[in-house]
């Protein structure tokens, strides 16, 4: 079991803390004597500290939310069924048991155009807040480097519900900020894709596939943001017994809602830009298809003209093969064939042009 006391936290810089191996399961507590402590270890090792804590935050990384998460909840005095009820939800959940409160939030990780949405469970009771997640979430472990400092900023004269609400808001804000990083990754990929929209040749198959992936990534990302906003909406009025009704603290919840709404607006704008890009791409493909059809039509018309024009000289050549041709020299026959061919082509072309059968020239 590792301890990081208030004095130790002051001596460590963020860079040195980052280089240390941080356990994904830890406890940060404000003790009743006014000191702040951070412990890394197992849930069993945290129990004595929790008994002597004014308020505390426990983070647990588990393999299975449904099974291992229920065990962690039970060890910390929560009803195990609250975990099962939350895990059954898709991306967001709110379960108020009066003396216990359970939240389910999405934790978004974007790699390229792949959006991975993990589940983050938050349990609250009296003076304790617990976060439970799988290995896919590392943001809270990174935030834990500053948790001791954050706990010291909580006024000591507040009620327990106010203190734990401030800790909850800070955790929600950290999760939201890391989720917001996803839109930057999607935007960078969008910039790469947009370079090929101005090209009329090449990259057709790759471009279509990339645009579809980007559209799917935006939809998944928006779904996660809407899920986070749903949970924040449940908290913003302080209706639950375990959530503060202090107007000043609830303003911080309102700020979380505002940030989420702004990010949703940005994502929807990107979706609109993507839709415009798809329309441009479709116009390019339609134009290329029209040009190709015009060329094929022009070729077909000219083949028809030539085929029609050669009927006359072919008929004349057939006549020259009869006894009639015996009275003509080959020079005369050649001149007649050439003249009839040219005459037939000109007549056929003029007729086709007058009828408007010739397609427009490709630009």
RODRENPA-903579 format. One record per residue (C-alpha): residue in three letters; x, y, z. Coordinates in Angstrom, 1 decimal, m for minus. Example, Ala and Ser with C-alpha at 12.3 -4.5 7.8 and 13.67 -1.06 7.14 Angstrom:
! residues 2
@type = ala	east = 12.3	north = m4.5	up = 7.8
@type = ser	east = 13.7	north = m1.1	up = 7.1
This chain:
! residues 363
@type = unk	east = 0.0	north = 0.0	up = 0.0
@type = unk	east = 1.4	north = 3.4	up = m1.0
@type = unk	east = 0.6	north = 6.7	up = 0.7
@type = unk	east = 0.9	north = 10.2	up = m0.7
@type = unk	east = 0.4	north = 12.7	up = 2.0
@type = unk	east = m0.2	north = 16.4	up = 1.7
@type = unk	east = 3.4	north = 17.3	up = 2.2
@type = unk	east = 4.6	north = 14.8	up = m0.3
@type = unk	east = 2.1	north = 16.1	up = m2.9
@type = unk	east = 3.6	north = 19.6	up = m2.6
@type = unk	east = 7.1	north = 18.3	up = m3.3
@type = unk	east = 6.2	north = 16.4	up = m6.5
@type = unk	east = 6.0	north = 18.2	up = m9.8
@type = unk	east = 3.5	north = 17.1	up = m12.4
@type = unk	east = 6.3	north = 15.9	up = m14.7
@type = unk	east = 7.8	north = 13.7	up = m11.9
@type = unk	east = 4.4	north = 12.3	up = m11.0
@type = unk	east = 3.7	north = 11.5	up = m14.6
@type = unk	east = 6.9	north = 9.4	up = m14.8
@type = unk	east = 5.9	north = 7.4	up = m11.8
@type = unk	east = 3.7	north = 4.3	up = m12.2
@type = unk	east = 0.3	north = 5.2	up = m10.8
@type = unk	east = m2.0	north = 2.4	up = m9.7
@type = unk	east = m5.4	north = 2.4	up = m11.4
@type = unk	east = m7.0	north = 1.6	up = m8.0
@type = unk	east = m6.5	north = 4.3	up = m5.4
@type = unk	east = m8.2	north = 6.4	up = m2.7
@type = unk	east = m8.0	north = 10.1	up = m2.1
@type = unk	east = m9.4	north = 11.3	up = 1.2
@type = unk	east = m9.7	north = 14.4	up = 3.3
@type = unk	east = m9.3	north = 13.2	up = 6.9
@type = unk	east = m11.2	north = 14.6	up = 9.8
@type = unk	east = m8.0	north = 16.1	up = 11.2
@type = unk	east = m7.7	north = 18.3	up = 8.1
@type = unk	east = m4.9	north = 16.4	up = 6.3
@type = unk	east = m5.2	north = 15.0	up = 2.8
@type = unk	east = m4.0	north = 11.5	up = 1.9
@type = unk	east = m3.8	north = 9.4	up = m1.2
@type = unk	east = m3.5	north = 5.6	up = m1.1
@type = unk	east = m2.7	north = 3.2	up = m3.8
@type = unk	east = m3.6	north = m0.5	up = m3.3
@type = unk	east = m6.7	north = m2.6	up = m2.9
@type = unk	east = m10.2	north = m1.8	up = m1.7
@type = unk	east = m9.6	north = m3.7	up = 1.6
@type = unk	east = m6.6	north = m1.5	up = 2.4
@type = unk	east = m8.8	north = 1.6	up = 1.9
@type = unk	east = m11.4	north = 0.7	up = 4.5
@type = unk	east = m9.6	north = 2.0	up = 7.6
@type = unk	east = m8.9	north = 5.3	up = 5.9
@type = unk	east = m12.5	north = 5.7	up = 4.8
@type = unk	east = m13.7	north = 5.3	up = 8.4
@type = unk	east = m11.6	north = 8.3	up = 9.4
@type = unk	east = m12.3	north = 10.4	up = 6.3
@type = unk	east = m14.3	north = 13.6	up = 6.2
@type = unk	east = m15.0	north = 12.9	up = 2.5
@type = unk	east = m13.2	north = 10.6	up = 0.1
@type = unk	east = m13.0	north = 9.4	up = m3.5
@type = unk	east = m12.2	north = 5.8	up = m4.4
@type = unk	east = m11.3	north = 4.8	up = m8.0
@type = unk	east = m11.4	north = 1.1	up = m8.9
@type = unk	east = m10.3	north = m0.5	up = m12.2
@type = unk	east = m12.0	north = m3.8	up = m12.8
@type = unk	east = m12.0	north = m6.5	up = m15.4
@type = unk	east = m15.8	north = m6.8	up = m15.6
@type = unk	east = m18.2	north = m4.0	up = m14.6
@type = unk	east = m21.1	north = m6.4	up = m13.9
@type = unk	east = m19.2	north = m8.9	up = m11.7
@type = unk	east = m16.2	north = m7.2	up = m10.3
@type = unk	east = m17.9	north = m3.9	up = m10.1
@type = unk	east = m20.7	north = m5.4	up = m7.9
@type = unk	east = m18.0	north = m6.8	up = m5.6
@type = unk	east = m16.3	north = m3.4	up = m5.2
@type = unk	east = m19.7	north = m1.7	up = m4.6
@type = unk	east = m20.6	north = m4.3	up = m1.9
@type = unk	east = m17.2	north = m3.9	up = m0.2
@type = unk	east = m17.7	north = m0.1	up = 0.0
@type = unk	east = m21.2	north = m0.4	up = 1.5
@type = unk	east = m23.3	north = 0.0	up = m1.7
@type = unk	east = m26.1	north = m2.2	up = m2.9
@type = unk	east = m24.6	north = m4.6	up = m5.5
@type = unk	east = m27.7	north = m4.4	up = m7.7
@type = unk	east = m27.2	north = m0.8	up = m8.4
@type = unk	east = m24.2	north = m1.8	up = m10.6
@type = unk	east = m26.2	north = m4.3	up = m12.5
@type = unk	east = m29.0	north = m1.8	up = m13.2
@type = unk	east = m26.5	north = 0.7	up = m14.5
@type = unk	east = m24.5	north = m1.7	up = m16.7
@type = unk	east = m27.8	north = m2.7	up = m18.5
@type = unk	east = m28.1	north = 0.9	up = m19.8
@type = unk	east = m26.5	north = 1.8	up = m23.2
@type = unk	east = m24.3	north = 4.8	up = m22.5
@type = unk	east = m25.9	north = 6.8	up = m19.7
@type = unk	east = m27.9	north = 6.0	up = m16.6
@type = unk	east = m29.2	north = 7.6	up = m13.5
@type = unk	east = m30.3	north = 5.5	up = m10.5
@type = unk	east = m31.4	north = 7.3	up = m7.3
@type = unk	east = m31.9	north = 5.0	up = m4.3
@type = unk	east = m32.3	north = 8.0	up = m1.9
@type = unk	east = m29.3	north = 7.0	up = 0.3
@type = unk	east = m27.3	north = 5.9	up = m2.8
@type = unk	east = m26.9	north = 7.5	up = m6.2
@type = unk	east = m25.6	north = 5.7	up = m9.3
@type = unk	east = m24.5	north = 7.4	up = m12.5
@type = unk	east = m23.4	north = 5.9	up = m15.8
@type = unk	east = m21.4	north = 8.1	up = m18.2
@type = unk	east = m19.6	north = 7.4	up = m21.5
@type = unk	east = m15.9	north = 7.8	up = m21.7
@type = unk	east = m14.9	north = 8.4	up = m25.3
@type = unk	east = m11.6	north = 7.5	up = m26.9
@type = unk	east = m10.9	north = 8.4	up = m30.5
@type = unk	east = m8.2	north = 6.8	up = m32.6
@type = unk	east = m8.2	north = 8.0	up = m36.2
@type = unk	east = m11.8	north = 7.5	up = m37.2
@type = unk	east = m12.4	north = 4.8	up = m34.7
@type = unk	east = m14.6	north = 5.9	up = m31.7
@type = unk	east = m14.4	north = 3.6	up = m28.7
@type = unk	east = m17.1	north = 4.4	up = m26.0
@type = unk	east = m16.4	north = 2.8	up = m22.6
@type = unk	east = m18.6	north = 2.9	up = m19.5
@type = unk	east = m17.8	north = 4.9	up = m16.4
@type = unk	east = m19.8	north = 4.2	up = m13.3
@type = unk	east = m20.0	north = 6.7	up = m10.4
@type = unk	east = m21.5	north = 5.8	up = m7.0
@type = unk	east = m22.3	north = 8.3	up = m4.3
@type = unk	east = m23.4	north = 8.1	up = m0.7
@type = unk	east = m23.0	north = 10.4	up = 2.3
@type = unk	east = m19.3	north = 11.4	up = 2.2
@type = unk	east = m18.0	north = 8.9	up = m0.4
@type = unk	east = m17.8	north = 8.9	up = m4.1
@type = unk	east = m16.7	north = 5.9	up = m6.1
@type = unk	east = m15.7	north = 5.6	up = m9.7
@type = unk	east = m15.6	north = 2.2	up = m11.3
@type = unk	east = m14.3	north = 1.4	up = m14.9
@type = unk	east = m12.4	north = m1.1	up = m17.0
@type = unk	east = m8.9	north = m0.9	up = m18.4
@type = unk	east = m10.0	north = 1.2	up = m21.3
@type = unk	east = m10.3	north = 4.4	up = m19.2
@type = unk	east = m7.1	north = 6.1	up = m18.0
@type = unk	east = m8.2	north = 9.7	up = m17.6
@type = unk	east = m9.1	north = 9.4	up = m13.9
@type = unk	east = m5.7	north = 7.8	up = m13.1
@type = unk	east = m4.0	north = 10.9	up = m14.7
@type = unk	east = m6.3	north = 13.3	up = m12.9
@type = unk	east = m5.5	north = 11.5	up = m9.6
@type = unk	east = m2.1	north = 13.3	up = m9.7
@type = unk	east = m3.9	north = 16.5	up = m8.9
@type = unk	east = m6.7	north = 15.1	up = m6.7
@type = unk	east = m4.9	north = 15.9	up = m3.4
@type = unk	east = m4.6	north = 19.6	up = m4.4
@type = unk	east = m8.2	north = 19.6	up = m5.6
@type = unk	east = m9.5	north = 18.2	up = m2.3
@type = unk	east = m7.6	north = 20.9	up = m0.4
@type = unk	east = m9.6	north = 23.6	up = m2.3
@type = unk	east = m12.9	north = 22.2	up = m0.9
@type = unk	east = m14.1	north = 24.6	up = 1.9
@type = unk	east = m14.1	north = 22.7	up = 5.2
@type = unk	east = m17.2	north = 24.5	up = 6.5
@type = unk	east = m19.5	north = 23.0	up = 3.9
@type = unk	east = m22.0	north = 20.2	up = 4.5
@type = unk	east = m21.0	north = 16.7	up = 3.4
@type = unk	east = m23.5	north = 16.8	up = 0.5
@type = unk	east = m21.9	north = 20.0	up = m0.8
@type = unk	east = m18.3	north = 18.7	up = m0.5
@type = unk	east = m19.1	north = 15.5	up = m2.3
@type = unk	east = m21.0	north = 17.4	up = m5.0
@type = unk	east = m17.9	north = 19.5	up = m5.6
@type = unk	east = m15.8	north = 16.4	up = m6.0
@type = unk	east = m18.4	north = 14.9	up = m8.4
@type = unk	east = m18.5	north = 18.1	up = m10.5
@type = unk	east = m14.7	north = 18.0	up = m10.8
@type = unk	east = m14.7	north = 14.3	up = m11.9
@type = unk	east = m17.5	north = 15.0	up = m14.4
@type = unk	east = m15.6	north = 18.0	up = m15.8
@type = unk	east = m12.5	north = 15.9	up = m16.2
@type = unk	east = m14.4	north = 13.2	up = m18.0
@type = unk	east = m16.1	north = 15.7	up = m20.3
@type = unk	east = m12.8	north = 17.4	up = m21.1
@type = unk	east = m11.2	north = 14.2	up = m22.2
@type = unk	east = m14.3	north = 13.3	up = m24.2
@type = unk	east = m14.0	north = 16.7	up = m26.0
@type = unk	east = m10.5	north = 15.7	up = m27.1
@type = unk	east = m12.2	north = 13.3	up = m29.5
@type = unk	east = m13.6	north = 16.0	up = m31.7
@type = unk	east = m10.1	north = 17.3	up = m32.4
@type = unk	east = m9.0	north = 13.9	up = m33.6
@type = unk	east = m12.1	north = 13.6	up = m35.9
@type = unk	east = m11.5	north = 17.2	up = m37.2
@type = unk	east = m7.9	north = 16.4	up = m38.0
@type = unk	east = m9.0	north = 13.4	up = m40.0
@type = unk	east = m11.6	north = 15.5	up = m41.7
@type = unk	east = m8.9	north = 18.0	up = m42.9
@type = unk	east = m7.0	north = 15.1	up = m44.5
@type = unk	east = m10.1	north = 13.9	up = m46.3
@type = unk	east = m11.1	north = 17.3	up = m47.5
@type = unk	east = m7.9	north = 17.6	up = m49.5
@type = unk	east = m9.1	north = 15.0	up = m51.9
@type = unk	east = m12.6	north = 16.5	up = m52.5
@type = unk	east = m11.1	north = 18.9	up = m55.0
@type = unk	east = m9.6	north = 16.1	up = m57.1
@type = unk	east = m11.8	north = 14.7	up = m59.8
@type = unk	east = m9.7	north = 11.6	up = m60.4
@type = unk	east = m8.2	north = 9.0	up = m58.2
@type = unk	east = m8.9	north = 8.0	up = m54.5
@type = unk	east = m12.6	north = 7.4	up = m55.3
@type = unk	east = m12.9	north = 4.2	up = m53.4
@type = unk	east = m10.7	north = 5.3	up = m50.5
@type = unk	east = m12.4	north = 8.7	up = m50.3
@type = unk	east = m15.9	north = 7.2	up = m50.2
@type = unk	east = m14.9	north = 4.8	up = m47.5
@type = unk	east = m13.2	north = 7.5	up = m45.4
@type = unk	east = m16.2	north = 9.8	up = m45.6
@type = unk	east = m18.4	north = 7.0	up = m44.4
@type = unk	east = m16.1	north = 6.3	up = m41.5
@type = unk	east = m16.0	north = 9.9	up = m40.5
@type = unk	east = m19.8	north = 10.2	up = m40.6
@type = unk	east = m20.1	north = 7.1	up = m38.4
@type = unk	east = m17.5	north = 8.5	up = m36.0
@type = unk	east = m19.4	north = 11.8	up = m35.7
@type = unk	east = m22.6	north = 10.0	up = m35.1
@type = unk	east = m21.0	north = 7.8	up = m32.4
@type = unk	east = m19.3	north = 10.8	up = m30.8
@type = unk	east = m22.6	north = 12.8	up = m30.8
@type = unk	east = m24.4	north = 9.9	up = m29.2
@type = unk	east = m21.9	north = 9.9	up = m26.4
@type = unk	east = m22.2	north = 13.7	up = m25.8
@type = unk	east = m26.0	north = 13.5	up = m25.7
@type = unk	east = m25.7	north = 10.7	up = m23.2
@type = unk	east = m23.4	north = 12.8	up = m21.0
@type = unk	east = m25.8	north = 15.8	up = m21.3
@type = unk	east = m28.7	north = 13.6	up = m20.2
@type = unk	east = m26.9	north = 12.7	up = m16.9
@type = unk	east = m25.9	north = 16.3	up = m16.3
@type = unk	east = m29.5	north = 17.4	up = m16.8
@type = unk	east = m30.6	north = 15.0	up = m14.0
@type = unk	east = m28.1	north = 16.8	up = m11.6
@type = unk	east = m28.6	north = 20.4	up = m12.5
@type = unk	east = m31.6	north = 21.0	up = m10.2
@type = unk	east = m30.2	north = 19.1	up = m7.2
@type = unk	east = m33.3	north = 17.0	up = m6.8
@type = unk	east = m31.5	north = 14.0	up = m5.5
@type = unk	east = m30.9	north = 13.9	up = m1.7
@type = unk	east = m27.2	north = 13.2	up = m2.3
@type = unk	east = m26.7	north = 16.2	up = m4.6
@type = unk	east = m26.4	north = 19.7	up = m3.3
@type = unk	east = m29.1	north = 22.3	up = m3.7
@type = unk	east = m26.7	north = 25.2	up = m3.2
@type = unk	east = m27.3	north = 27.6	up = m6.1
@type = unk	east = m23.6	north = 28.5	up = m6.4
@type = unk	east = m22.5	north = 24.9	up = m6.7
@type = unk	east = m25.4	north = 24.1	up = m9.1
@type = unk	east = m24.1	north = 26.9	up = m11.3
@type = unk	east = m21.0	north = 24.7	up = m11.9
@type = unk	east = m23.3	north = 21.9	up = m13.0
@type = unk	east = m24.9	north = 24.4	up = m15.4
@type = unk	east = m21.5	north = 25.2	up = m16.8
@type = unk	east = m21.0	north = 21.5	up = m17.5
@type = unk	east = m24.3	north = 21.5	up = m19.4
@type = unk	east = m23.2	north = 24.6	up = m21.4
@type = unk	east = m19.9	north = 23.1	up = m22.3
@type = unk	east = m21.6	north = 19.9	up = m23.5
@type = unk	east = m24.2	north = 21.8	up = m25.5
@type = unk	east = m21.4	north = 23.8	up = m27.2
@type = unk	east = m19.5	north = 20.7	up = m28.1
@type = unk	east = m22.6	north = 19.1	up = m29.5
@type = unk	east = m23.2	north = 22.2	up = m31.6
@type = unk	east = m19.6	north = 22.0	up = m33.0
@type = unk	east = m20.1	north = 18.3	up = m33.8
@type = unk	east = m23.4	north = 19.1	up = m35.6
@type = unk	east = m21.7	north = 21.8	up = m37.6
@type = unk	east = m19.0	north = 19.3	up = m38.6
@type = unk	east = m21.7	north = 16.9	up = m39.6
@type = unk	east = m23.3	north = 19.6	up = m41.8
@type = unk	east = m19.9	north = 20.4	up = m43.4
@type = unk	east = m19.5	north = 16.7	up = m44.0
@type = unk	east = m22.9	north = 16.5	up = m45.6
@type = unk	east = m21.9	north = 19.3	up = m47.9
@type = unk	east = m18.8	north = 17.5	up = m48.8
@type = unk	east = m20.8	north = 14.4	up = m49.7
@type = unk	east = m23.0	north = 16.5	up = m52.0
@type = unk	east = m19.9	north = 17.9	up = m53.7
@type = unk	east = m18.4	north = 14.5	up = m54.1
@type = unk	east = m21.7	north = 13.2	up = m55.5
@type = unk	east = m21.8	north = 16.1	up = m58.0
@type = unk	east = m18.3	north = 15.3	up = m59.1
@type = unk	east = m19.1	north = 11.7	up = m59.7
@type = unk	east = m22.4	north = 12.7	up = m61.5
@type = unk	east = m20.4	north = 15.1	up = m63.7
@type = unk	east = m17.8	north = 12.4	up = m64.5
@type = unk	east = m20.6	north = 9.9	up = m65.3
@type = unk	east = m22.3	north = 12.5	up = m67.6
@type = unk	east = m19.0	north = 13.2	up = m69.5
@type = unk	east = m18.5	north = 9.4	up = m69.9
@type = unk	east = m22.0	north = 8.9	up = m71.2
@type = unk	east = m21.6	north = 11.8	up = m73.7
@type = unk	east = m18.4	north = 10.3	up = m75.0
@type = unk	east = m20.0	north = 6.9	up = m75.4
@type = unk	east = m23.1	north = 8.5	up = m77.1
@type = unk	east = m20.8	north = 10.5	up = m79.5
@type = unk	east = m18.9	north = 7.4	up = m80.4
@type = unk	east = m22.1	north = 5.5	up = m81.0
@type = unk	east = m23.5	north = 8.3	up = m83.2
@type = unk	east = m20.4	north = 8.5	up = m85.3
@type = unk	east = m20.3	north = 4.7	up = m85.7
@type = unk	east = m23.9	north = 4.9	up = m86.9
@type = unk	east = m23.0	north = 7.7	up = m89.3
@type = unk	east = m20.1	north = 5.8	up = m90.8
@type = unk	east = m22.2	north = 2.6	up = m91.0
@type = unk	east = m25.0	north = 4.4	up = m92.8
@type = unk	east = m22.6	north = 6.3	up = m95.1
@type = unk	east = m20.8	north = 3.2	up = m96.3
@type = unk	east = m24.1	north = 1.5	up = m97.4
@type = unk	east = m24.1	north = 3.6	up = m100.6
@type = unk	east = m20.5	north = 2.9	up = m101.7
@type = unk	east = m20.9	north = m0.7	up = m100.7
@type = unk	east = m24.0	north = m0.9	up = m102.9
@type = unk	east = m22.2	north = 0.7	up = m105.8
@type = unk	east = m19.2	north = m1.6	up = m105.4
@type = unk	east = m21.6	north = m4.5	up = m105.6
@type = unk	east = m23.0	north = m3.2	up = m108.9
@type = unk	east = m19.4	north = m2.8	up = m110.2
@type = unk	east = m19.0	north = m6.6	up = m109.7
@type = unk	east = m21.7	north = m7.2	up = m112.3
@type = unk	east = m21.2	north = m7.1	up = m116.1
@type = unk	east = m21.9	north = m3.4	up = m115.9
@type = unk	east = m18.5	north = m2.8	up = m114.3
@type = unk	east = m16.7	north = m4.4	up = m117.2
@type = unk	east = m17.2	north = m1.2	up = m119.3
@type = unk	east = m15.6	north = 1.0	up = m116.7
@type = unk	east = m11.9	north = 1.4	up = m115.9
@type = unk	east = m10.6	north = 0.9	up = m112.3
@type = unk	east = m9.7	north = 4.6	up = m112.1
@type = unk	east = m13.3	north = 5.6	up = m112.8
@type = unk	east = m14.7	north = 3.1	up = m110.3
@type = unk	east = m12.3	north = 4.3	up = m107.6
@type = unk	east = m13.3	north = 7.9	up = m108.1
@type = unk	east = m17.0	north = 7.0	up = m108.0
@type = unk	east = m16.5	north = 5.0	up = m104.7
@type = unk	east = m14.5	north = 7.8	up = m103.0
@type = unk	east = m17.0	north = 10.5	up = m104.1
@type = unk	east = m20.0	north = 8.4	up = m103.0
@type = unk	east = m18.4	north = 7.7	up = m99.7
@type = unk	east = m17.7	north = 11.3	up = m98.9
@type = unk	east = m21.1	north = 12.4	up = m100.2
@type = unk	east = m22.8	north = 9.8	up = m98.0
@type = unk	east = m20.9	north = 10.8	up = m94.9
@type = unk	east = m21.7	north = 14.5	up = m95.4
@type = unk	east = m25.4	north = 13.8	up = m96.0
@type = unk	east = m25.7	north = 11.4	up = m93.0
@type = unk	east = m23.8	north = 13.9	up = m90.7
@type = unk	east = m26.1	north = 16.8	up = m91.8
@type = unk	east = m29.2	north = 14.8	up = m91.2
@type = unk	east = m28.1	north = 13.7	up = m87.7
@type = unk	east = m27.0	north = 17.2	up = m86.8
@type = unk	east = m30.3	north = 18.7	up = m88.0
@type = unk	east = m32.3	north = 16.1	up = m86.0
@type = unk	east = m30.3	north = 17.0	up = m82.8
@type = unk	east = m29.1	north = 13.5	up = m82.3
@type = unk	east = m25.4	north = 14.5	up = m81.6
@type = unk	east = m24.7	north = 14.8	up = m77.9
@type = unk	east = m23.0	north = 18.0	up = m76.5
@type = unk	east = m19.2	north = 18.0	up = m76.5
@type = unk	east = m17.6	north = 17.0	up = m73.2
@type = unk	east = m16.0	north = 19.9	up = m71.4
